[in-house]
Amino acid sequence: MDDPSAQLIDECRRQEESCLYTSTALFEWVKVLRRWKIFFVVAPIVLAGLATGLPTDLRPGLGWLIGTCTLLAGIATAVYKALDLDVSLEVISKQANQFKVLQDGFRQAWRIRASVGIDDLRDRFDALMEQLNALRLSSLPPPERYFRKAQAKVKSGDYDFSADISNGKPGFSIGLPPASSPPNEPPG
């Protein structure tokens, strides 16, 4: 049977990776939601300005434009409220940050706590898993397109730590050997 501490380290690394992808997908989703929020806040202002800002001598011939702008301004506001973008944006941002914190926790567990001892590592792992499970129960799953964006972003190296790269230490990176492999062995 494999070494229990190596298995626990490997599982910490898997959970770190899972949290990385989930937080990145949620952050990508938040970027799009912020743009929609800006649109739904600015569009009614612009449309209302168009409807009321036309010179009075042009108004009789442009009644359809004034009515359309007024209607769209009202609809945009109603859609914004119906989509509950303020709450969704806040909730998803908070969850993205919580997954990022858990990612750091799992990384610190396998890199630092593992050297203290298996009991300390197991205790930390169990505490992190409790937090992760609670977060997963309440989190919104990101749409698939944001997960694909997250995969591309992670694989591009955006989340590689320069401190790990410059020191030649193994850090999080796609294709690293499992933690149970000898440190100088090439990825395999």
C-alpha positions in Angstrom: 0.0 0.0 0.0 1.2 3.5 -0.8 2.5 5.9 1.9 -0.5 7.5 3.6 1.3 10.9 3.8 2.0 10.8 0.1 -1.6 10.0 -0.6 -2.7 12.9 1.6 -0.3 15.3 -0.2 -1.6 14.1 -3.6 -5.1 14.8 -2.5 -4.2 18.2 -1.2 -2.7 19.0 -4.6 -5.9 17.7 -6.3 -8.1 19.9 -4.2 -5.7 22.9 -4.7 -6.1 22.4 -8.5 -9.9 22.0 -8.2 -10.1 25.3 -6.2 -7.9 27.0 -8.7 -10.1 26.1 -11.6 -13.3 26.9 -9.8 -12.1 30.3 -8.5 -10.8 31.2 -11.9 -14.0 30.2 -13.6 -16.0 32.3 -11.1 -13.7 35.3 -11.6 -14.2 35.0 -15.4 -17.9 34.9 -14.8 -17.7 38.0 -12.5 -15.9 40.0 -15.3 -18.9 39.4 -17.6 -21.5 40.1 -15.0 -19.8 43.5 -14.2 -20.0 44.5 -17.9 -23.7 43.6 -17.9 -24.2 45.6 -14.7 -22.6 48.6 -16.3 -24.8 48.2 -19.4 -28.0 47.9 -17.3 -27.1 50.9 -15.2 -25.9 53.2 -18.0 -28.4 52.3 -20.8 -31.5 53.6 -19.0 -29.7 56.9 -18.2 -28.7 57.3 -21.9 -32.1 56.3 -23.2 -33.9 58.7 -20.7 -31.5 61.5 -21.7 -32.3 60.9 -25.4 -36.0 60.9 -24.7 -36.0 64.1 -22.7 -33.1 65.9 -24.3 -34.5 66.3 -27.8 -35.3 69.9 -28.7 -39.0 70.8 -28.5 -39.3 71.7 -32.1 -38.2 68.2 -33.1 -40.5 66.3 -30.7 -43.7 66.2 -32.7 -42.1 64.2 -35.5 -40.0 62.0 -33.3 -42.7 60.8 -30.9 -41.9 57.2 -31.8 -38.3 57.7 -30.9 -39.1 59.3 -27.5 -41.6 56.5 -26.8 -39.1 53.8 -27.7 -36.3 55.3 -25.6 -38.7 55.6 -22.6 -39.9 52.1 -23.0 -36.4 50.6 -23.4 -35.2 52.6 -20.4 -38.0 51.2 -18.3 -37.5 47.6 -19.6 -33.7 47.8 -19.0 -34.3 48.7 -15.4 -36.9 46.0 -14.9 -34.6 43.4 -16.5 -31.7 44.4 -14.3 -33.9 44.0 -11.2 -35.4 40.7 -12.4 -31.9 39.3 -13.0 -30.8 40.4 -9.6 -27.4 41.3 -10.9 -26.3 43.1 -7.8 -26.8 40.1 -5.6 -25.5 37.6 -8.1 -22.3 39.6 -8.7 -21.7 40.0 -5.0 -22.4 36.3 -4.2 -20.2 35.0 -7.1 -17.4 37.4 -6.2 -17.4 36.2 -2.6 -17.4 32.6 -3.6 -14.6 33.1 -6.0 -12.5 34.6 -3.2 -13.4 31.8 -0.9 -12.3 29.2 -3.4 -9.0 31.1 -3.8 -8.5 31.1 -0.1 -9.1 27.4 0.0 -6.6 26.9 -2.9 -4.0 28.7 -0.8 -4.9 26.6 2.2 -4.4 23.3 0.4 -1.1 24.5 -1.2 0.2 25.5 2.2 -1.0 22.2 3.7 0.9 20.0 1.3 4.0 22.3 1.1 4.4 23.3 4.8 2.2 21.2 7.1 3.4 17.9 5.5 6.9 18.6 6.8 5.5 19.0 10.4 3.9 15.5 10.4 1.1 13.4 9.1 -1.2 14.1 12.0 -0.9 17.9 11.6 -1.4 17.6 7.8 -4.5 15.3 8.3 -6.0 17.8 10.8 -5.5 20.7 8.4 -6.7 18.7 5.4 -9.9 17.7 7.3 -10.6 21.3 8.3 -10.1 22.5 4.7 -12.3 19.8 3.4 -15.1 20.8 5.8 -14.8 24.4 4.5 -14.7 23.3 0.9 -17.8 21.0 1.3 -19.8 23.8 3.0 -18.8 26.2 0.2 -19.7 23.7 -2.5 -23.2 23.3 -1.0 -23.9 27.0 -1.4 -22.0 27.9 -4.5 -23.4 28.6 -7.9 -21.8 26.4 -10.6 -20.3 28.6 -13.3 -21.5 28.1 -16.9 -19.3 25.7 -18.9 -17.9 28.5 -21.1 -16.3 30.2 -18.0 -14.7 26.9 -17.0 -13.2 26.6 -20.5 -11.8 30.2 -20.1 -10.4 29.2 -16.7 -8.7 26.2 -18.2 -7.0 28.3 -20.9 -6.0 30.9 -18.4 -4.4 28.4 -16.0 -2.7 26.5 -18.8 -1.3 29.7 -20.1 0.8 30.1 -16.9 -1.1 33.0 -15.5 -1.2 31.3 -12.1 2.4 30.0 -11.9 4.3 31.6 -9.1 7.5 33.3 -10.2 9.1 32.5 -6.8 8.7 28.8 -7.5 9.9 29.1 -11.1 13.0 31.2 -10.2 14.0 28.9 -7.3 13.5 25.8 -9.3 11.0 24.5 -6.7 8.0 22.5 -7.8 4.9 24.6 -7.5 1.4 24.3 -9.0 1.7 23.7 -12.7 -0.1 21.4 -15.1 2.1 18.3 -15.7 4.0 18.3 -12.4 4.9 14.8 -11.1 2.8 13.7 -8.2 4.1 14.8 -4.8 5.0 11.2 -4.0 7.6 11.2 -6.8 11.2 12.0 -6.0 11.7 15.8 -6.4 14.4 15.6 -9.1 12.6 13.1 -11.3 11.2 14.7 -14.5 7.5 14.9 -15.0 6.2 11.7 -16.4 
